[in-house]
Amino acid sequence: MNAKTLLILLFISSTLLLVAQESTASKQVTTFTIEAPQLQNTKKIWLYLPKDYLGSTKKYPVIYMHDAQNLFDAKTSYAGEWNIDEKLDSLNAQVIVVGIENGNEKRLEELTPYKNDKYGGGKANNYLNFIVKKVKPEIDKNYRTKTNAKNTVIMGSSLAGLTSFYAILKYPEVFGKVGVFSPAFWFNRKEIFELTEHTKKLKTKIYFLCGDNEGDADMIPDLNKIEYLVNSKRCDCLQLNKKRVVKGGQHNEKLWRDGFVKAYLWLL
């Protein structure tokens, strides 16, 4: 079994298994469901509010994150949670986080921009349209948010890293900042490279993260190519990119959990 086949099996299996333990979600986290007509189903949304939200009148930036099952609660995660709530609480972070649950067996479809000849997929446009047209308006309506692109972040890992990067190319007026963790560019390499190359302007602030031991020999070369294409659109003097390659880092929740705080602090 080659590295890419192993990765795709992990992508799928990670949505089907649950860790049997007590909930670890903090009191800062709540959930709700919302209709997703673009996906012809409903979605569970996880919402993190800052500790001082109820006692404040401030407005907050928002981070939109994928694979919400893995963000806040060990009970619903596949291989350990990201501990987003605990990490942000410890920082007294002034930010709202909106986690969108993946579609389980439909995860691959939702988090891939283009169809892959071998694995299928390719319905990220519907998924992102759901976030932009349904989720974000709902959040902005019901919570005190800073609604402009400068204060709207999208972030994810693996397939969700691929789709997060794709989102800033399709919706630059919505997402002004992005965290791209271990992106599975190999799934749609040709199309993503071409779309990036043909994008005229890229003003988005981008944080790239990967490990040097992820099991995919193309991970770092692909990331370097995307970084080169992005830099060709703007002056390095703007310092809008940050790339971090973790020595020994593997394609797993630990890498992304450990890398989250640095990404958050740099982006916001």
Number of C-alpha atoms within 10 A of each C-alpha: 5 8 12 16 12 12 17 17 11 14 17 15 14 18 22 12 13 17 14 11 11 10 11 15 20 15 10 16 17 13 12 9 12 13 14 19 14 17 17 9 10 13 19 18 20 21 20 24 23 20 18 13 17 9 7 10 9 12 15 21 19 29 22 22 23 23 23 23 25 26 25 26 23 22 19 23 24 18 16 20 23 24 21 20 25 15 16 22 17 9 12 12 18 18 22 24 23 24 24 22 20 22 19 18 14 14 21 24 22 23 29 27 25 19 17 15 9 7 12 13 19 18 20 25 19 19 21 22 18 18 17 16 12 16 21 18 12 13 16 13 11 8 13 17 19 17 19 13 17 19 19 23 26 26 26 25 25 22 27 27 27 27 29 30 26 23 22 22 20 15 14 16 14 19 26 21 26 28 27 28 29 29 26 25 24 17 24 17 16 11 15 21 16 11 15 20 16 12 13 12 14 18 16 21 21 27 21 22 25 27 22 16 16 19 16 20 12 14 19 19 10 17 21 14 12 20 17 12 18 24 15 15 16 15 10 11 6 9 11 18 17 15 16 14 15 14 10 11 18 18 21 16 19 15 21 23 17 13 17 20 15 12 23 18 10 13 20 18
